[in-house]
Amino acid sequence: MTANPYIKRLMAAFSYLTCFFPGARGKEMPAKSLAYLTAVGLVLGCLLWLGAYLLDGFLYPQINALCLLVILTIFTRGLGLDGLARLLDSLGKGGTAKETARALRSPQRGSFGIIAIALAVLAKYLLMAQLIEEGAFPSLLLFPVLGRWSMVCLVWFFPDLQEKPLVDHPQRRDLWWAAGIALACSLLAQGLSGLGIMVLVWIGSYGLGRYCIKRIGCVTPQVMAAAGELVELLTLAACVALLNSL
């Protein structure tokens, strides 16, 4: 029996961004699954929200956050952390755009990349722990969604400056589907303030994309993964800042 094409695209998005459906995984981002990237973030966010809620009565917030962070890292295969490490390592080495792009694709990790991973994990742990301690569980839904939304933004902003390209001629409807999921989650988690966070992500994604094009010459899968990780941290920090301002 032939699988529904929409289900196949969703499975391809999951296989690229997570450890699920490994049989559908390709070497590159599935070009026709752009609209489903935020749906993957939504599923991850729901798992974090549910996990935090169930563990809240049994574990301290710090232990709860650690368990969720480990689960998230396993489910996503550390894709965002790997992309962030590669990006910072390559930018730290300097050189021409071709040399930077070559270093970006290298599987080796330098000290800059290792330090970046450690700081990113520590920052995410502390921010998640504070949200759990304050009972702000819906915010745990938001950051995985906006992290994947930033990937969609990069593809949409720079359709002709992608490597290979990643997504050839992205469809407008794909952008609107992804935007709709991101918008709904932003309003659910933070109300009208979620709109501000979503705009901040939009601006930050564009700025990172322009910088990477200047230094590397194109948007690569590693850049997209790094953008997702950075946006997750930005979203968590914004949620904590809003929580403390109340």
Wavefront OBJ file of the C-alpha trace (Angstrom):
o trace
v 0.000 0.000 0.000
v 1.432 3.381 -1.049
v 1.898 5.899 1.756
v 0.168 9.265 1.557
v 2.604 11.806 0.017
v 1.986 14.236 2.871
v 2.810 11.551 5.419
v 5.973 10.725 3.478
v 7.061 14.371 3.552
v 6.361 14.584 7.263
v 8.383 11.424 7.885
v 11.223 12.832 5.798
v 11.243 15.997 7.922
v 11.313 13.907 11.106
v 14.092 11.728 9.737
v 16.248 14.758 8.932
v 15.715 16.645 12.204
v 15.335 13.784 14.689
v 16.228 10.153 15.291
v 12.740 9.020 14.234
v 11.997 7.237 10.926
v 15.648 6.606 10.023
v 14.581 4.676 6.949
v 13.292 7.891 5.355
v 16.498 9.813 6.018
v 18.517 11.249 3.167
v 21.865 12.982 3.136
v 20.360 16.429 2.637
v 17.338 18.303 3.882
v 14.162 16.982 2.215
v 13.299 19.733 -0.257
v 9.543 19.058 -0.247
v 9.273 18.907 3.557
v 9.854 22.599 4.272
v 6.305 23.146 5.520
v 6.693 20.318 8.050
v 9.807 21.527 9.856
v 7.832 23.519 12.429
v 5.514 20.519 12.855
v 8.565 18.545 13.976
v 9.345 21.311 16.458
v 5.745 21.190 17.678
v 5.971 17.477 18.421
v 9.275 17.943 20.263
v 7.826 20.862 22.214
v 4.750 18.864 23.219
v 6.978 16.046 24.475
v 8.984 18.515 26.567
v 5.835 20.139 27.940
v 4.318 16.793 28.856
v 7.585 15.498 30.323
v 8.093 18.597 32.459
v 4.532 18.393 33.743
v 4.745 14.694 34.622
v 8.150 14.948 36.297
v 7.365 18.154 38.179
v 5.913 16.363 41.161
v 8.763 13.862 41.460
v 11.978 15.712 40.657
v 13.552 19.040 41.525
v 13.298 21.578 38.674
v 17.045 21.317 38.005
v 16.922 17.520 37.653
v 13.753 17.800 35.604
v 15.470 20.218 33.210
v 18.504 17.942 32.937
v 16.337 14.932 32.030
v 14.460 16.912 29.387
v 17.668 18.304 27.921
v 19.157 14.822 27.616
v 15.971 13.544 25.953
v 15.903 16.486 23.533
v 19.559 16.011 22.602
v 19.030 12.293 21.950
v 15.865 12.847 19.913
v 17.481 15.544 17.743
v 20.813 13.672 17.482
v 22.550 16.858 18.625
v 22.036 18.305 15.139
v 21.840 21.917 16.321
v 24.849 21.642 18.626
v 26.899 20.040 15.864
v 25.947 22.801 13.431
v 26.787 25.503 15.960
v 30.188 23.960 16.695
v 31.022 23.642 12.999
v 29.940 27.198 12.242
v 31.916 28.823 15.049
v 34.981 26.684 14.353
v 34.974 27.633 10.685
v 34.384 31.329 11.351
v 37.082 31.345 14.014
v 39.689 30.068 11.570
v 39.141 33.008 9.220
v 40.380 32.851 5.644
v 38.495 33.201 2.388
v 34.890 32.186 1.813
v 35.981 28.912 0.174
v 38.330 28.090 3.054
v 35.608 28.881 5.593
v 33.087 26.732 3.711
v 35.590 23.860 3.557
v 36.213 24.105 7.310
v 32.453 24.200 7.906
v 32.036 20.790 6.268
v 34.934 19.239 8.162
v 33.880 16.621 10.745
v 36.732 17.630 13.059
v 35.977 19.812 16.105
v 38.290 22.515 17.370
v 38.452 24.005 20.839
v 36.152 26.861 19.803
v 33.430 24.433 18.760
v 33.735 22.318 21.900
v 33.509 25.406 24.123
v 30.476 26.594 22.143
v 28.698 23.266 22.718
v 29.440 23.369 26.442
v 28.184 26.947 26.818
v 25.071 26.302 24.727
v 24.129 23.213 26.752
v 24.755 25.032 30.043
v 22.714 28.070 28.988
v 19.816 25.940 27.768
v 19.857 23.901 30.982
v 19.765 26.974 33.227
v 16.999 28.652 31.236
v 14.860 25.509 31.108
v 15.348 24.943 34.838
v 14.105 28.440 35.625
v 11.033 28.033 33.428
v 10.215 24.706 35.075
v 10.744 26.157 38.543
v 8.257 28.937 37.760
v 5.785 26.488 36.240
v 6.003 28.103 32.781
v 5.595 24.794 30.960
v 4.063 26.267 27.749
v 7.362 28.051 27.071
v 8.969 24.622 26.666
v 6.634 24.101 23.730
v 7.735 27.297 22.004
v 11.494 27.135 21.642
v 11.721 23.932 19.540
v 9.073 25.325 17.182
v 10.804 28.667 16.650
v 14.160 26.914 16.268
v 12.793 25.058 13.219
v 10.944 28.172 12.066
v 14.315 29.925 11.763
v 15.395 27.230 9.281
v 12.330 27.965 7.165
v 13.146 31.680 7.350
v 16.663 31.106 6.027
v 15.377 29.118 3.062
v 12.752 31.742 2.321
v 15.064 34.752 2.686
v 17.832 33.329 0.523
v 16.276 31.031 -2.128
v 19.109 31.626 -4.607
v 21.988 31.603 -2.111
v 21.613 28.103 -0.696
v 24.118 25.349 -1.104
v 23.130 22.977 -4.003
v 20.316 24.476 -3.343
v 18.742 22.991 -0.221
v 15.207 23.813 -1.342
v 14.766 24.800 -4.966
v 12.115 27.503 -5.447
v 10.362 27.269 -2.037
v 6.594 27.479 -2.313
v 4.715 30.322 -0.660
v 2.182 27.912 0.824
v 5.005 26.061 2.593
v 6.069 29.298 4.257
v 2.522 30.073 5.363
v 1.963 26.592 6.792
v 5.193 26.818 8.775
v 4.399 30.381 9.840
v 0.911 29.380 10.954
v 2.239 26.691 13.287
v 4.900 29.039 14.671
v 2.340 31.809 15.202
v -0.174 29.545 16.938
v 2.482 28.202 19.312
v 3.786 31.710 20.035
v 0.324 32.955 20.973
v -0.389 29.846 23.049
v 2.869 30.056 24.993
v 3.304 33.798 25.457
v 0.146 35.519 24.258
v 0.734 38.743 22.343
v 4.318 38.815 23.620
v 4.874 35.716 21.513
v 4.436 37.852 18.420
v 7.380 39.965 19.520
v 9.518 36.857 20.017
v 8.529 35.578 16.581
v 9.503 38.906 14.968
v 12.790 38.831 16.872
v 13.474 35.361 15.470
v 12.609 36.589 11.969
v 15.069 39.480 12.238
v 17.776 37.368 13.868
v 17.503 34.670 11.203
v 17.879 37.230 8.444
v 20.876 38.845 10.137
v 22.629 35.509 10.651
v 21.925 34.520 7.067
v 23.364 37.753 5.676
v 26.469 37.404 7.827
v 27.065 33.794 6.809
v 26.606 34.617 3.133
v 29.205 37.364 3.500
v 31.669 35.018 5.209
v 30.851 31.675 3.559
v 29.068 32.597 0.361
v 25.916 30.511 0.850
v 23.493 29.020 3.364
v 24.509 25.447 4.194
v 22.782 22.726 6.260
v 25.282 23.468 9.042
v 24.257 27.136 9.054
v 20.599 26.152 9.286
v 21.284 23.788 12.174
v 23.304 26.459 13.984
v 20.510 28.983 13.423
v 18.028 26.598 15.002
v 20.225 26.166 18.075
v 20.844 29.893 18.476
v 17.157 30.701 18.073
v 16.237 28.112 20.693
v 18.556 29.876 23.141
v 17.190 33.273 22.126
v 13.605 32.102 22.610
v 14.329 30.593 26.015
v 16.096 33.766 27.127
v 13.175 35.897 25.928
v 10.657 33.699 27.775
v 12.687 33.935 30.997
v 13.012 37.703 30.590
v 9.257 38.050 30.138
v 8.666 35.823 33.149
v 10.933 37.944 35.348
v 9.333 41.185 34.161
v 5.922 40.192 35.505
l 1 2 3 4 5 6 7 8 9 10 11 12 13 14 15 16 17 18 19 20 21 22 23 24 25 26 27 28 29 30 31 32 33 34 35 36 37 38 39 40 41 42 43 44 45 46 47 48 49 50 51 52 53 54 55 56 57 58 59 60 61 62 63 64 65 66 67 68 69 70 71 72 73 74 75 76 77 78 79 80 81 82 83 84 85 86 87 88 89 90 91 92 93 94 95 96 97 98 99 100 101 102 103 104 105 106 107 108 109 110 111 112 113 114 115 116 117 118 119 120 121 122 123 124 125 126 127 128 129 130 131 132 133 134 135 136 137 138 139 140 141 142 143 144 145 146 147 148 149 150 151 152 153 154 155 156 157 158 159 160 161 162 163 164 165 166 167 168 169 170 171 172 173 174 175 176 177 178 179 180 181 182 183 184 185 186 187 188 189 190 191 192 193 194 195 196 197 198 199 200 201 202 203 204 205 206 207 208 209 210 211 212 213 214 215 216 217 218 219 220 221 222 223 224 225 226 227 228 229 230 231 232 233 234 235 236 237 238 239 240 241 242 243 244 245 246
